[in-house]
Every structure is written in structure tokens, then in C-alpha cells.
Amino acid sequence: MNQVIAAILMDLFPTICTALGAGFVFFVGNKDTPEARRSMLGLAAGVMLAASVFSLLQPAIEQASAQGKSGWLAASAGLVLGAAGLLLMEQWAGRLLAGGKGHSGRVIFAIALHNLPQGMAVGLTGALALTGDPNTVAGAVALSLGIGLQNIPEGVAVAFPVRQAGASKAKAFGVGTASGLVEPLGAALGGALAGSLMGAMPWLLSLAAGTMVCVSAQELIPQAAEDGKAGIFCVVLGFAIMMALDVALG
């Protein structure tokens, strides 16, 4: 089987899981209240922060160390550069990446960028699984399953802010699902370039983490905090849910 095809097939489950997470918008009541909006944004912030630490920065440090490089350098420098890059794009892109209702665009961009290296990781393992080694096959399946289950709350993290920005449930679902389509593109790229991207993965992971932390700190958490203790609790709850999924499925 072609490496690219194997990579895309391995990423089908994570992509479907993103759509499942986005589908939760259909179960939210039609009555839109500020309290519900801030709670949703708090959950989204917690999910994004935990994904940044456990899905991106921690693997970046581990992969860089395994390559004999300074794990802290790729993680810390990539984190700062990712945040700085997003802030610069905010100036260039206008309302899409600006505050107010446009903040949902920043969430989509950050999650999409986050999904790219994850898809590349799945693609790389899928391509390696073609060797037939039981360890590589088991590792590829486990990675696909783990990332897929983690993508459910990430689909929520995209769809809910879009819904709370005034979009219909159908549109919020569509945008949430579309954000996950970046992942199979990354998988195809990872499969096509298997063997030549491993050295850059720590930087790609940490750059994505920087964008997610930036969005959470600048847009989501301040709005969630307007709801007082409930909003802050939702941030912690979202972090705990994503952390539990990531660590348990490790």
C-alpha cells in the first residue's frame, strides 16, 4: 500500500472524532445566555491549554531529547515564536483574528494549526506501520485511537465559540468539523515525507502550542472569568478532561 494512502486511512478515526465533538452543539439549548457562553469558552480554554502541554509541548521535549538535542530549547522557543506569529497575523488578518465575535476565527486557526503536526505524527506512524513490524503497527493504531478520542473535546472547543459568536448550530458544526480536515492533510504530508520530517517535529509541535496558549490567554480566559467562579471552574474542568484523556491514552 502507498505510504500516503496508509497515512490518510490511519487518520480517518481522529477526523471523525473531531466531527463527533463538534456535534455536541446540537445538544445545547436554543436559549443563549451569557453564563452559558462564558462557560463554553472556559471549557474551550481549558481544553486548549491542556492540549498545548500534554499533546504538544511534552512530546516536543521528548522527541527533541531523543534526537540528542535540547528539549527545552525547541519547546520554549517554539512556544514563544508560535504566540508571536499569531499576534502578528492578528494585525494582518483584521477581523478574522481580532477580538469580539472574530475571536472564534483565532480559535479555529489555533486548533487547525494544532491538528497539522498531530496529523503528521499519525501519518508518519502509519507509513512506518507498512513495514509490518508488530510494534510499529500497534503504535500507529494506539496513536490514532488516542488522538481521535482527544479530538472530541477539541471539536467542542472549535464549534462552541463559533456557535456563541452568533452562528447557527449547523454552521458551528460545519466549522468544527472542517477544522479537523487539516489533520488528514498533515497525515498525507507526513506519509509522503516519512523519514525526513522527524527532526522538525519538535518545532512544529511547540509552534502549534504557542498559538493555542496565546488564544486561550488573550481571548477565552478573560471572557470566561467574567462569569466569576463558574467560568474559572470551567477552565479547570476543561483542562482536567483533556489532561485525563491525554495521559490515560498516552
LUMGU-130203 format. One line per 5 residues: number of its first residue (from 1); their letters; for each residue x, y, z of N, C-alpha, C. Coordinates in steps of 0.02 Angstrom, whole numbers. Atoms other than C-alpha are relative to their C-alpha. Layout:
BEGIN
NUM) a) X/Y/Z/X/Y/Z/X/Y/Z ~ ...
This chain:
BEGIN
1) mnqvi) 42/-60/0/0/0/0/44/63/0 ~ -36/-63/2/58/176/-39/3/32/68 ~ -9/-31/-66/127/271/111/-51/55/14 ~ 48/-54/-10/13/420/84/-70/-27/14 ~ 66/30/-12/-144/312/73/-4/-30/70
6) aailm) -1/29/-67/-93/218/230/-5/54/53 ~ 1/-55/-49/-66/383/321/-70/29/6 ~ 67/-29/-1/-237/452/271/-49/-47/33 ~ 45/50/-31/-327/291/319/10/-2/75 ~ -13/2/-71/-242/293/488/-29/61/36
11) dlfpt) 26/-61/-30/-307/469/516/-75/8/-6 ~ 72/-6/7/-489/434/475/-35/3/67 ~ 33/1/-66/-536/395/655/7/66/36 ~ -5/-66/-32/-463/557/728/-44/53/-34 ~ 40/-50/35/-552/658/593/-74/-8/16
16) ictal) 69/13/-17/-719/575/629/-15/23/71 ~ 9/-19/-70/-695/607/815/-7/76/7 ~ 8/-73/-2/-674/794/783/-71/19/-18 ~ 69/-14/19/-843/793/696/-48/-19/56 ~ 43/20/-56/-919/699/843/0/54/55
21) gagfv) -4/-53/-50/-856/833/962/-38/62/-21 ~ 36/-59/25/-923/972/852/-75/-11/3 ~ 72/16/-1/-1091/883/851/-34/14/66 ~ 30/-14/-65/-1116/923/1034/-39/66/-1 ~ 37/-63/3/-1179/1095/981/-75/-12/-10
26) ffvgn) 71/14/12/-1342/1012/929/-37/-18/64 ~ 32/19/-62/-1374/961/1109/-3/58/49 ~ 3/-60/-42/-1357/1138/1178/-67/34/-11 ~ 65/-32/5/-1520/1226/1215/1/61/-45 ~ 5/-58/44/-1581/1360/1098/7/66/37
31) kdtpe) -6/-62/-39/-1582/1488/1239/73/16/12 ~ -70/-21/-5/-1417/1580/1229/7/50/58 ~ -10/-45/-57/-1364/1656/1395/73/17/7 ~ -70/-17/-10/-1205/1749/1438/37/-50/44 ~ -32/49/-44/-1171/1623/1576/20/-62/-38
36) arrsm) -15/60/39/-1181/1476/1456/58/14/-48 ~ -53/-18/48/-1071/1567/1330/68/0/34 ~ -64/-5/-35/-936/1604/1458/23/-69/25 ~ -18/67/-21/-942/1426/1523/29/-40/-57 ~ -25/35/59/-918/1357/1347/70/24/-17
41) lglaa) -66/-27/16/-772/1474/1316/52/-22/52 ~ -45/24/-52/-697/1422/1483/21/-72/-12 ~ -16/70/16/-708/1238/1437/48/-3/-59 ~ -43/0/59/-630/1276/1268/71/21/19 ~ -67/-23/-22/-486/1370/1352/37/-55/37
46) gvmla) -32/53/-38/-452/1227/1472/23/-56/-45 ~ -19/52/48/-451/1100/1330/62/20/-39 ~ -57/-23/41/-331/1206/1227/64/3/41 ~ -60/-4/-42/-211/1235/1372/28/-69/14 ~ -24/68/-14/-204/1051/1417/29/-32/-62
51) asvfs) -26/28/62/-182/1002/1235/69/29/-16 ~ -65/-32/12/-39/1127/1223/56/-33/40 ~ -51/29/-44/52/1049/1370/12/-73/-15 ~ -7/72/2/17/864/1353/2/-29/-70 ~ 1/25/68/-14/842/1166/55/30/-43
56) llqpa) -47/-35/43/115/965/1101/68/11/33 ~ -65/-17/-31/249/1030/1221/36/-62/28 ~ -32/59/-28/281/867/1313/29/-45/-54 ~ -30/39/55/301/766/1151/58/35/-34 ~ -54/-38/31/409/906/1080/65/-8/39
61) ieqas) -59/8/-43/528/895/1228/27/-71/-6 ~ -21/70/4/532/705/1220/33/-15/-67 ~ -27/15/66/563/699/1033/67/35/-11 ~ -63/-35/7/699/832/1038/55/-34/41 ~ -49/34/-42/786/742/1182/21/-66/-32
66) aqgks) -16/63/33/776/577/1087/47/11/-60 ~ -43/-16/56/864/664/942/68/26/24 ~ -63/-24/-27/1005/715/1059/5/76/3 ~ 1/-73/-1/952/898/1058/-30/25/66 ~ 27/-29/-61/900/1016/1197/-76/4/-5
71) gwlaa) 73/1/2/717/977/1229/-31/67/19 ~ 28/-62/-25/688/1139/1322/4/55/-53 ~ -10/-53/49/753/1245/1177/-55/0/-52 ~ 52/4/52/633/1183/1044/-68/17/30 ~ 66/-11/-30/486/1186/1165/-10/74/18
76) saglv) 8/-69/-23/516/1359/1240/3/50/-57 ~ -7/-46/56/575/1446/1082/-59/-6/-48 ~ 57/10/44/439/1368/976/-64/28/29 ~ 59/-26/-34/307/1415/1105/-5/76/-9 ~ -1/-73/6/359/1599/1102/-10/21/-73
81) lgaag) 6/-18/70/377/1604/913/-71/-12/-26 ~ 68/14/21/206/1524/889/-48/54/23 ~ 43/-54/-25/122/1654/1000/14/65/-36 ~ -17/-62/35/217/1797/919/-26/-1/-71 ~ 25/5/68/172/1734/747/-75/12/-5
86) lllme) 73/-10/1/-13/1728/790/-18/73/12 ~ 13/-70/-13/-8/1904/861/14/44/-61 ~ -14/-36/62/72/1966/700/-55/-12/-51 ~ 54/15/47/-60/1877/597/-64/37/19 ~ 58/-38/-23/-191/1965/703/0/69/-31
91) qwagr) -5/-66/30/-128/2130/636/-13/-3/-75 ~ 7/5/73/-126/2068/457/-70/-21/-21 ~ 62/30/23/-289/1974/452/-63/37/21 ~ 58/-40/-18/-403/2104/531/-50/-37/43 ~ 53/25/-43/-569/2047/599/1/-76/9
96) llagg) -1/73/-6/-542/1862/566/37/-22/62 ~ -40/18/-58/-410/1857/701/-4/53/55 ~ 5/-54/-49/-469/2007/802/-46/-21/57 ~ 41/16/-57/-568/2016/963/-74/1/-17 ~ 72/1/10/-756/2017/988/-22/-65/-31
101) kghsg) 25/60/33/-852/1898/878/54/-34/-40 ~ -53/29/40/-697/1874/773/47/-45/38 ~ -46/42/-37/-610/1784/915/-8/-73/-18 ~ 11/70/20/-687/1622/852/47/-19/-57 ~ -47/13/53/-576/1639/699/68/-18/26
106) rvifa) -65/15/-30/-423/1637/810/-1/-70/30 ~ 5/68/-28/-485/1480/898/6/-51/-56 ~ -2/47/56/-512/1393/731/71/-5/-27 ~ -68/0/27/-341/1445/669/48/-39/46 ~ -45/33/-47/-254/1385/827/-11/-75/2
111) ialhn) 15/71/0/-343/1218/831/23/-33/-65 ~ -20/27/64/-312/1192/646/76/-9/-3 ~ -73/5/-1/-127/1228/668/23/-55/47 ~ -14/54/-47/-127/1111/817/-11/-68/-33 ~ 15/64/32/-204/974/709/50/-20/-53
116) lpqgm) -48/16/53/-72/987/574/56/-45/23 ~ -53/46/-21/76/914/670/-26/-66/29 ~ 29/62/-23/-39/788/752/-14/-47/-58 ~ 12/40/60/-93/730/580/65/-26/-30 ~ -65/22/26/88/723/526/28/-57/42
121) avglt) -23/54/-44/129/615/677/-36/-65/-16 ~ 39/60/18/-13/495/634/23/-26/-68 ~ -22/21/67/43/493/452/68/-34/1 ~ -66/31/-5/222/454/498/-4/-70/29 ~ 6/67/-30/173/309/610/-38/-47/-47
126) galal) 36/42/48/50/247/478/46/-25/-55 ~ -48/20/51/189/246/349/49/-51/26 ~ -46/48/-30/306/156/468/-33/-68/11 ~ 36/63/-12/171/26/502/1/-45/-61 ~ -3/40/61/188/-31/321/58/-49/1
131) tgdpn) -56/47/-5/349/-117/372/-23/-67/26 ~ 26/63/-26/242/-249/456/24/-17/70 ~ -24/11/-68/333/-236/622/-59/6/48 ~ 58/-3/-46/203/-279/757/2/60/47 ~ -6/-57/-46/271/-142/870/-22/65/-35
136) tvaga) 18/-62/35/253/-6/738/-75/0/-17 ~ 72/3/15/79/-67/689/-41/16/63 ~ 35/-13/-63/21/-69/871/7/73/20 ~ -11/-70/-17/98/102/899/-42/47/-43 ~ 39/-42/45/11/175/747/-74/-2/19
141) valsl) 71/7/-19/-159/107/800/-13/36/66 ~ 9/-32/-65/-136/167/979/1/76/-7 ~ -5/-72/9/-85/341/921/-64/27/-34 ~ 61/-21/34/-234/353/803/-59/0/48 ~ 55/4/-49/-353/297/941/5/56/51
146) giglq) -9/-51/-51/-279/414/1070/-14/70/-25 ~ 11/-66/28/-277/568/959/-74/9/-18 ~ 71/-3/17/-453/526/899/-43/18/60 ~ 39/-14/-60/-525/524/1074/14/69/28 ~ -17/-68/-22/-432/684/1116/-33/52/-46
151) nipeg) 29/-47/47/-507/765/961/-73/15/14 ~ 70/-13/-17/-683/751/1031/-7/66/37 ~ 6/-66/-33/-661/893/1157/29/57/-41 ~ -26/-53/43/-560/989/1027/-52/22/-50 ~ 56/-19/43/-709/982/909/-48/45/37
156) vavaf) 42/-43/-42/-810/1055/1052/32/69/6 ~ -35/-63/-10/-677/1189/1077/-5/46/-60 ~ 9/-42/59/-700/1249/898/-73/18/-11 ~ 70/-10/17/-887/1228/875/-36/47/49 ~ 36/-40/-49/-944/1309/1038/14/75/-7
161) pvrqa) -10/-72/10/-857/1478/1015/-32/27/-64 ~ 32/-22/62/-922/1486/836/-75/8/11 ~ 72/-4/-17/-1098/1450/899/-14/61/43 ~ 11/-56/-45/-1081/1580/1036/14/67/-33 ~ -12/-62/38/-1021/1708/908/-61/18/-42
166) gaska) 61/-16/35/-1196/1700/833/-17/-45/-59 ~ 13/45/57/-1182/1563/702/-53/-52/18 ~ 49/53/-12/-1315/1430/681/36/-63/23 ~ -29/63/-23/-1289/1258/755/30/-39/-59 ~ -26/36/58/-1267/1185/581/66/29/-24
171) kafgv) -63/-31/22/-1134/1312/535/56/-13/51 ~ -51/14/-51/-1044/1288/702/25/-72/-7 ~ -20/70/11/-1045/1100/671/45/-6/-61 ~ -40/3/61/-979/1126/495/70/28/9 ~ -66/-30/-12/-838/1240/552/42/-45/45
176) gtasg) -36/45/-45/-792/1122/694/26/-61/-37 ~ -21/59/39/-787/975/575/56/19/-49 ~ -50/-22/49/-689/1074/445/68/11/32 ~ -64/-11/-33/-556/1118/574/40/-65/6 ~ -34/64/-4/-517/932/586/27/-24/-66
181) lvepl) -22/22/66/-490/916/399/73/18/-13 ~ -71/-16/6/-318/994/421/41/-62/19 ~ -38/57/-25/-266/834/510/15/-52/-55 ~ -18/47/54/-282/714/361/48/30/-51 ~ -50/-31/43/-187/842/258/70/-8/29
186) gaalg) -64/11/-34/-49/833/387/22/-72/-4 ~ -16/71/4/-60/644/385/28/-18/-69 ~ -24/12/68/-39/641/196/70/27/-9 ~ -67/-29/4/110/757/210/50/-42/38 ~ -45/42/-40/185/651/348/16/-65/-34
191) galag) -12/62/36/162/493/247/45/9/-60 ~ -40/-12/60/238/571/91/73/16/18 ~ -68/-21/-19/388/640/185/27/-41/59 ~ -22/43/-55/410/496/308/76/-8/-2 ~ -72/8/-5/588/489/368/39/65/-5
196) slmga) -37/-62/9/632/669/326/-26/57/45 ~ 29/-53/-40/521/766/448/11/-8/75 ~ -5/14/-71/564/688/615/41/54/36 ~ -42/-50/-32/697/818/651/-36/65/13 ~ 36/-63/-7/574/962/631/-62/-6/44
201) mpwll) 62/9/-37/429/886/729/-2/37/67 ~ 3/-37/-63/479/961/899/-17/73/-9 ~ 14/-70/13/474/1135/824/-72/10/-24 ~ 68/-5/24/310/1105/733/-50/-6/58 ~ 44/10/-57/229/1042/893/-2/60/46
206) slaag) -3/-56/-47/289/1186/1001/-27/65/-31 ~ 30/-58/34/240/1318/871/-76/-2/6 ~ 73/7/-7/63/1250/874/-22/14/72 ~ 16/-12/-71/65/1254/1065/-1/75/14 ~ -3/-72/-11/113/1438/1061/-63/35/-23
211) tmvcv) 62/-32/25/-39/1484/956/-59/-15/46 ~ 56/20/-43/-157/1388/1071/2/36/68 ~ -6/-35/-63/-89/1465/1231/-17/74/-9 ~ 14/-70/14/-98/1638/1152/-75/14/-4 ~ 72/-9/7/-281/1619/1103/-35/-8/67
216) saqel) 31/12/-66/-327/1549/1274/10/59/47 ~ -17/-53/-48/-239/1686/1371/-30/67/-20 ~ 22/-66/22/-292/1834/1265/-75/6/-10 ~ 70/-4/19/-469/1789/1215/-47/-39/44 ~ 49/44/-32/-551/1642/1301/-3/8/76
221) ipqaa) 0/-3/-73/-497/1651/1484/-28/66/26 ~ 29/-62/-26/-535/1838/1507/-77/1/-4 ~ 73/1/6/-712/1811/1443/-31/-50/48 ~ 26/50/-47/-737/1654/1547/2/28/71 ~ -8/-27/-68/-676/1748/1702/-54/51/17
226) edgka) 54/-48/-13/-817/1875/1681/-58/-33/37 ~ 53/37/-34/-931/1738/1748/20/-18/71 ~ -22/13/-68/-833/1732/1910/25/-71/10 ~ -25/66/-18/-801/1567/1995/-22/-55/-49 ~ 25/51/46/-909/1467/1874/42/-3/-63
231) gifcv) -40/-2/61/-810/1524/1722/70/-28/11 ~ -66/26/-15/-642/1489/1804/-1/-75/12 ~ 7/72/-12/-703/1319/1861/-5/-38/-67 ~ 6/32/66/-748/1279/1680/68/-5/-35 ~ -68/3/28/-570/1321/1627/37/-60/30
236) vlgfa) -34/56/-34/-503/1199/1757/-30/-66/-21 ~ 33/62/20/-633/1069/1710/21/-21/-70 ~ -21/15/68/-589/1080/1526/72/-26/-2 ~ -70/22/-5/-404/1064/1569/3/-72/26 ~ -2/66/-31/-438/913/1679/-24/-55/-48
241) immal) 27/49/48/-542/824/1546/51/-17/-53 ~ -49/11/53/-412/848/1410/63/-34/27 ~ -59/30/-31/-269/803/1528/-12/-74/13 ~ 16/69/-15/-356/644/1583/0/-43/-63 ~ 1/36/63/-386/591/1403/71/-11/-26
246) dvalg) -68/5/28/-208/629/1351/44/-47/39 ~ -43/42/-41/-122/546/1498/-23/-72/0 ~ 27/68/-3/-238/396/1505/13/-37/-65 ~ -9/31/65/-219/364/1319/71/4/-25 ~ -70/-10/13/-37/418/1318/32/-31/-56
